[in-house]
Amino acid sequence: MRTLAPPKSDADRIADLERENAKLQRINKVLMDRVERSMDFQGGAFSLFQTAIVLENKIRERTLEVERALHKLEDSNRDLARAKELAETMRTRLFEAIESVNEGFALFDSSDRLVLCNRKYLSYWPGVADRIQAGIRFSELVAMVASAGAVCDPPPDLWLRERMEHRHDMRGVFINRLADGRWIQVNERRTRDGGVVGVYTDITDIKEDEARRRESEQAEKTALMLLNDQLQQAKAQADQANLSKTRFIAAASHDLLQPLNAARLFVSALSDLEQPGASGELVENVDLALASVEDLLSALLDISKLDAGAVTPEVTDFPLRGVLLPLATEYAAIAAERGIRLRVVASGSVVRSDMRLLRRIVQNFLSNALRYVQGGRVVVGCRRCAEGLRIEVWDNGPGIPADKITEIFQEFRRLDTPVTHGRDRGIGLGLAIVERVARMLDHPITVRSTLGKGSVFAVTVPRGAERRAARPLCAPAPRPLTDRLAGTSVLVLDNEPAVVAGMEALLRGWSCHVVSAMSGDQALIRLAAMERLPDLLIADYHLDDGALGVNEVTRLRAACGRNLPAILITANRTPELADEAKAADCLVLNKPVKPAQLRAVMSGLVG
C-alpha cells in the first residue's frame, strides 16, 4: 500500500498560539510602561494608590485573556489529537477495504497523479509494480506499462494511444489483454474534485466462455447453412410479394380511376336522356360494363389490402349461377364483335367462397381467353370433383408453351402472339391477380394447354352446404319522385377535362346550373363572374401542381364570405384523408362516383 504523508498542522497551530501569548505579554508590558509614565510623580499617596489599582485591573484583564488563549490551545490540541486519531482509523479502514476487494483499485487526483492503489492493481503489472509509486502521473504509468510489454493485444503503440483516448472521454469500458493471457476490464469515473477512480476487473473466465461459445456457434454455423439458404429464398419471396403489392396499388391508383369516373358520369348523363330502344339498351350495357370495371379496380385495392393483412375475404355459400350468368351477358357482345362463339353452361351448384373475388378469377380467365382466341370458340363450364367443383374456361386459341405456364402468372408478363396486338395485349396483370386471389381463398388453379389447339384454365372451389340467393351485381338506383336539384348552382373544380365534361353533362341533365374550373385560381375568377353565389362546391382532391381540393375549397369559401356546402371527390380511401375532410367540413365521395349516390348527397346538402 502506497500513499502521500499527511501535513504536520498540529505543530504549526501550537507555534501560532505561543506567538500570540508572547504578543499579549509585550502588550501588557507596554501598557504598564504607559501607565507608569502617565503617573503624576508630584501626586500624593492617593494618586499612587489609584494608579496601582488601574495597573492591577489591566494586568488582570491581560492575564484572563492569556488563560483563555491557553484553554483554547488545550482544546485545539485535544480536538486535533482526536481528529488525527479518527483520520488514521478511517485511513486504515479504507486501506483494508480497498485491499479486501477482488478488483484492482487506483485513485488519481485532479492532476492525474496516483494517490493510492491496492496490491491487486499492482499484480496486473508485475514487470513495473516496483516502479509504481504515489505521485506518478497516469501518462507516465501507462507509457511504462506499454514499454514493458505488459499488454499484448493490441500492439503497445496502438494500445497506448487507445488507452489515453479512453482516459480522455471515459465512454464505456476499456478492455486490456495482458501478456500473461489474462483479460482486464477497466471502469473509470470522475470524482467531485476532478480526480479519477478506476476499478480493474479480471474477466478472463468470461472471455474464455465467450471463446468456447464462439467455437460452438462456428460449429453450428455449418449446420445452419441450408436453413439460411431457405430463409434467403423466403426473404426473396417476401420481397417479391412486397413489390407485387406496390404494383397492384399503383395499377388501381388515381390515374386509373380518373377516366373511369369520367366514363361513368357520361353514361349516367346519357341514361338520364330519353333514348330509343336500341340506344337505351346500349347505354345500359355500357353502364353494366363500367360497373364491372369498377368492381375489378376495387378488387385490386382489396388484394393490396389483403397482402397487408387489412382485409379478410367474405366467405359465404352461394349458387354459382350468380357468378356465371352475369359474365355471360357481359362478355357476349365482346365475343360477337371478335367473331368468337361464347358458351357459358350455367350450374345450380352451391359453392363456398367469396363471391366477388371468385368472380374476378373466372372473369380474368374469360377475358384472357377472348383476348387470345381469334374466330374460335370459348366455353365456360363446371365439373364435379373430389375437392368440390372445378370451374373451367376452354378455348381453342394458339396454346401456351410448357415453359411459359408458370411465367404467365407473374406480373406484367404477356405472351406475344399474332392475335394479340394493340389494345388487346393487356398489361399482364390479369393472371397475376388470379394467382393472388386464388392463394388467398385457398382455391387450387390448374392450367392445361396444347400448342396450336388451345388451353383450359380451371379453379377448384369447395361445395357449399346452404343455398342462398345471389345478390344482384348492379341494382339500378331509384329515381326521385321530385327533382329537388333543379335550378341548383354548382361550381365544379377538377383538373381533368374529361371529368369536367362528364360532370357538366350529368349535372345539367339534373337541371343544375354548372360553372366549371380546372384550377383554384380559375375557380376564383369564375366565382367572381357569377351573378350569384353557388349553392354547392364539388372539387377533386388531387389537382395539378400539388394543389389539394380541400385547400381550394377553403379559398373559395373565404371568397364567398360563407361556408358553402362542399363535396370532395377522390380515389384516396385512407382514414387520414377522411379526417382532413371532416376537419374542413367537406363530404367525401370515392371514385368512380356513383351518380345515384352523388345525387342523393347533393339533394341532402342543398335541400
N, C-alpha and C positions, 0 to 999 in steps of 0.2 A: 504494500500500500504506500503510495507516494502522495504528499500534499505540501503546500506552502506553509512556513512558520507564521503564527499569529503575531500581530504588533504588540509591544510592551507598553500599553497605555496606562497601567496602574502606577508605574514609577513616575511617569510624566505628571499624572494628577497629583501625586504626593509632593513632587517638586513645586508645582504651582501653588499648593496650599502653604508650603514653607515660605515661599516668596511673599505670599500675601501676609503671613504672620510678621515677617521682618518689616514689611512696609508699614503695618499698623504700629509696630514698635517705634519706627522712625517718626511717624506722625505724632505719636504720644510724646516723644522727646521734644519735638518742635513745639508742640502746644505748651509743654511745661516751660520751655525757654521763653516763649512769648509771654506767658503769664508772669514769669519772674521779671522780665524786662519791663512789664507794664506796672509793676508794683510801685507804689508810692513809698520810696525809701525814706521820705520825711514823715510818713504816717506813723500813727501810734500803734499800740498793741492790737487794737480792734481791727485796723486795716490789715495787719499781718494775719490775724485770725481769719478774716473774711477771705483773704487771698488763698489761705491754706484750704479753706472749705471748697472754694471753686476748683482748685487744683485737684483736690481729692475726688470731687464729682467727675471731673474729666477722666482721671485715671480709672475710676470705677467703670465708666462707660466703655472705655477702650478695653479694659480687662474683660468685661462681659462680651464684647464683640470678638475678642480673641478666643474666649471659651466657646462661643457659638461656632466660630470657624473650626475649632478643634473637634467639636462634636460632629459637625458636618463632614469633616475629614474622616473621622472614625466610621460614620455611617456609609460614606462613599467607599471606604476601604472594605467594609463588610459586604456592601452590595456588589462591589467589584469581585470580591472573592466568590460570592455565591454565583454571580453571572459566569465567572470563569469556570467554576465547577460544573455548572449546568451546560455551558458550551462544550466543555470537554466530554461530558456524559453524552450529549446529543451527537457530537462528532464520532465518538466511539460507537454509538448505536448505529449511526449512518454507515460507518465503515463496515460494521458487522452485517448490516442488512445488504449492502452492496456486494459484499463477499459471499453472502449466502445464496444469492440468486444464481440460476443456471446460465443466464445470458451474460455476455460481456457488457461492461458498463464503462462509459467515458464521458466526462463533463469538461467542456471548454468554456472559457469566459468570453466576454464581448470582444476581446481582441483575438479570439480564436486560439488561445493558449490553453494547454492542458492544465486542468485544476486537479482532478483526481481520476483514477480508474481502478478497476479491480483486477485480480490475478487472472480471471477468466479472459478478460480483454487482452492481457499480455500474452496469454497462451496461444492466441491466434497468430502472433508474430514472433515465434521463438528465435528467429535469427537476429532480431533487433530489439528484443524485450529489454535487455540491459541498458539500452540507449534511450529508452522512452522514459523521460523524467518530467515532473511537474514543471510547467513553464514552456515546454516545447510547443512551437506553432504546429497547427494541423498540416499546413502545406509542407513543412519540413518532415513531419512524421510520415505522410503518405509517400513523399519522394524517397524517403529512406526505405519504406516497405517495398516500393517498386524496384529500387536499385538492388535490394537484397534478393529479388526474385521470389518473394513470398506469395505472389499471385501468379497463376499460370495461364489463366484464361479470363479476359483477352490478354494480348501481349502487354508488357509493362508500360510502354509509352502510351498505348491506347487506353489501358486501364487507368493510368494516372490522369489523363485528360477527362475521361468519363467520370472519374471519382470527384474531381474538382468541379465539374459542371453540375453533378448531382448535389454537391455540397452548397452550391450557389442557389439553386432553386428548391431543393429538397422536395421534389414531387415524387410520390410513391416510395418504393423501397429500392435499395441497391443490393445486387447480388454479387458476391465475391466467390470465385473458385480458387481455393488455396493450393499451394504447391503440394501439400501432403494429401490432397484428394478431398478435403472437406469443403462443404458449401456453407457460406456465411451470408445471412440476410441482415442488412443494416436498416434500422428505422431511426430517423433523426427528427428532432423537433427543436424549435427556438424556445428559449426561456424568456421570462419577462425582462431581464436585464440585457438581452441581446446575445446571450451565450447559446451554446448548443449542447443538448444532451443526446447521446446516442446509445441505442441498445443493439447488441450484436448477437444474433441467434443462430445456432448451429442447425441447419436444415438438411444435413447430409442424408438422413433417413428418408425425408420427403423426396429429395431428388432421386434417391435410389429407387423408391417406389414409383416415381414418375418414369424412370428409365425402364423398369420392368413392365409398367403399363404400356409404354410406347412399343416395346418389343411385342407385347401381346396384341396390341392394336395392329401392328405391322403384319403379324401372322394372320390376323382376321381379315386384313385388307384384301389379301389374295382371294380368300373365300367369298368376299363380298363383290368382287369384280363383276360377276354375272348379274347380281342383283342391281348393281349400279348401272349396267347397260340397260336393264329393263326399266329402271327409273328414268334414264335418259330418253328412252322411247316414249314412256308415259308423258314426260315433260313435252316432248315434241308434239304428241297428240294434243296435249292441253294447249300448247301454243297455237296449233292449227285450229283448234276449236275457238280460241280467242279471236284469231284472225277471221275466221268464218263469221263469228258473231258481229265483228266490226263491219264486214262486208254486207251482211244482212241488214244491219241497221242503216248503212249508207244507201242500200237499194230501196229502202222504204222511207227515205228522208223527205224533206220538204220539197225538193226538186221533182220527185215523182208524184207527190200528191197535188202539186200546183196544177198541172194540165188536167188531171182527173177531176179536180174541183171545178175548173172552168167547164169541162165537158158536162158534168152533172148539172151545172147551172143552165147551160144552153139547152140540154134535153128537157129540164124542168120547165124552162120558158116555152119550149115547143109544145110540151104536153098541156100547158095551160091554154094554148090556142086550139080552136076547133079545127080538126084535121079530117080529111076524108078517110074512109075505112082503111084502105091500104096504108096510107101515110100514118094514121094513128097507130096501127099495129106495128109499123116500122119504128115509130118513136118509142113505143112501149118495149119492143125488143132491144133497142139501143139502151134504154134505161136499165133493163134487166142485165145486159152485158156489163154496163158500167158498175152496177151493183156487185157483180161477180168480181170485177177488178178491185173494187173497194174491199171486198172480203179477202181477196188474195193479199193485198197490201197489209191489211190488218193481221192476217196470219203471219206475214213476215215479221211484223213487230212483235207478235206473240211469241214467235220462235226465238227471237233475240232475247226476250224476257225469260223464256224458259231456260235458255243457256245460262242466264244469270241466276236461275232459281227463283225468279219473281212470280212465275205463273204456273199453275197446275192444270193439266188437261181436265176438262169436264167429261168424265166417262159416264155414259148412260146406255140404256138399252133402247134401240130404235129400229124401225123397219128400214131395210136397205133401199127400198124404192124411193124413200125420201131423199136419197143421195143421187141415185142413178137417173130418175126421170127428169129432174131439172137440168142435169147435164146433157141429156139427150135433146131437150128443147133448145138449150143454149148453143150447142155446137152443130145443130142441124143445118143452119144457114151457112156456117163456115165450111162444113163438109160439102154442101151442094155447090158453093162457089168454087171450090177446088176440084170438083168432079169426083169426089170420094163418096163411096156408098158407106154410110154410117148406120150401124145397127146396135141398139142398146137393148139387151134382154133383161127386163125388169125381174126382180126377185122379191118375194114376200117374206124372206127370212129376216129374223131379228138378230142384230149383231150388237156387240158391246164394245163401244169405242167413243171417242169424241167426234160427234157428227161433223162439226165444222172442219176439223183437221183431217178426218178421213176423206171428206170431200176434196180437200186440197190434194191429197195423194192421187185419187182417181182422176181429178181434173188435170193434173200435171201429166199423168200417163196418157190421157186422151189428147191433150193439146200437143204433146210430144209426137204421138203417132200421126196426127193430122199434119204436122209440120214436115215429117219425113216421107210421107206417102204421097204419090202423085198419080191421080186417076185410078187408085186401087180401092181397097176395102179395109174398114176398121170395124171390129166387133168388140163390144163390152159385154161380159157375162160373168157368171159365178159358178163355182164348183164346190161341192161339199168335200171336206177332207177331215182327217182325224183331229187336226188342230182347230177346226172351226169352219170358216167359209173363206174360199180364196176368190178374190175379185180379180179378173184377168182382162187385159186390154190387148187384143190381137191386131196385127197389121201385116200387110204383105209388101212392106217397104224394102229398102235396099239391105237391111240387116246390119248387124254390128260385129266387127271383128272380135274374136275371143279375147285378145289382149287389150281391148278398149272398154270392156264391160265394166270393170272397176273404175276406170278413169272417168266415165261419163257421169258418175255420181259426185265428182269433185266440182267445186265452184268454178264457174267461168270456163268449163271445158265443153267444147262442141265438136260434133263430127261434121266435117266438110264433105258434103255430097252434092251431086249435080242438081238435086231438087231443093237444096237449102241455100237460098241467096237472098240478099236484100233484107227486108224486114222480117222474113220468115226464119232467119237464122237464130233469133232469140239472143239472150245474153248469157246463157249457160248456167242459169240458177234453178230451173225447174226441177231437175232430178236431184240436185243438191238439197233442195227443200224437202223433196220426198224422203230422202235418206234420213234427214234430221227428224222430221215429223214421225216417221216410222220407228226410229230408235226411241223417241220419247214415249210413243204409245206401246212399244214392245210388240210391233206388228212386223213379222218377217217379210222381206222383199226378195223376190226371185226374178231373174231375167233369163229367157231362152231366146236364142237368135241364130239364124242361119243366113249367111251371106247370099244375097240375091233372092231370098224367099220371104224374109220378114222376121218379126220379133214378137215376143209375148212378155209383157210386164205384168207382174202379179203382186198383190199384197194379201196376206192371210190375216183374217180378223176373227177373234173368238165369237161364238154364237151367244146371243143374249137369252135371258130366261123370261123376259117380260116384253110384251108387245106394247108399244106406245106410238101414238100418232106423231108423225114428223111435223116439226114446226115449219111454217111457210118461210121460204127464203127471202121473199120480198113482198111485203104486205103494203098495198097502196095506202097512202095517207088519206084519211077522210077530209073532204073539202069543207070549209066552214060554211055555215048557212048564210052568214052575212060577211061581207068584205069589210073588215074593220081597218084595213090598211089603205083604203082608197084616199088619195089626197095627202098621204104622209110624205113629208120632205126628208130625204135621206142623203147624207154625204158619205160617199164610199171612197176609201183610201186603200189602194193596192198598187204594187209596183209591176204587176203582170198585166199586160194589155188584154190577154185572152180572158183572164179572170174578171177584169173590169167590164169587158163587153158582155160576158155571161151574166154578171151581177146586174148590169143595167137592163138586159133583156128580161131577166127574171122579175126584177122589182117593177119595171114598167108594165109587165103583164099583170101585176097586182095593183095597177093604177097608182103607183107611187111616183112622186116627183124626185128624180135622181140627179145628183151632181157628183161627178167622179174626179179624182185626182190621183196622180202617180207618185206624189211625194208630199211631205208635210208642208213644205213651202208653197207648193202649188195648191194644196188644200186651203191654206190661209188666204191665198189670192182668190180662189173660187168662193170661199166663205164671204169675203168682203164684197163680192159682186152679187151675192144672193139678195133677193128682195126681203126675205125674212129668214130668221134663223132656222136651221134644220131641226126636225123633230128627233132625229136619231143619227148616230155615227156608227159606221161599220168600217173597221180597219184591220188589215192584215198585220200580224205581229212582226214578221221579219220583212223589212223594207230594204231598199238599196242603201249602199254606203254605211251599213251597220246601224241604220236608224231602226228604232223599235216602235211598233204601233202604240204601245201603252204610253210612251212619252209623247208621241204626236197627238194622241187623244187629250192629254193634259194641256198641250199648247192650244189646241182648238177650243177646248172648254174655257181656257183663260181668255181667248179672243172673243168668245161669245158672252163672257161675263156670267155664265151659269153652268151648272153641272149637267150637261146633256147626257141622256142615256147613250151607252156605247156598248158595242159588241166587238170582241176580238176574235179573229179567225186565224187558227194556227194548226200546224201539224205536230206541234210540241205538246206532249201529254205528261210532262213532268209535274210533280207537286209544287216545285219552286215557281213555275210559271203560273200555276193556279193561284198560289198565294200572292204573287205580284199583281195579277189581275184583280183579285179581291181587294187588295190594298188600294188599287186605283179605281175601285167601284165600277168594274167592267165585267160583263158576262163573257164567257168563253165558249166558242163552238169549234170543234175539231174538224179538220179537213179529212176527206172531202165533205163539204157541207151538205146535209140533207135538207132539201128545200122545205119539206113539211116542218122540220124542227126549226129552221130559220124563221118561217112564217109564224109559228107559234110563239117564239121568243119575241119577235118584233111586235106582235099583237099585244103581248103582255107588257112590253115596255112603253108603248105609245097609247095603250088603251086606258 
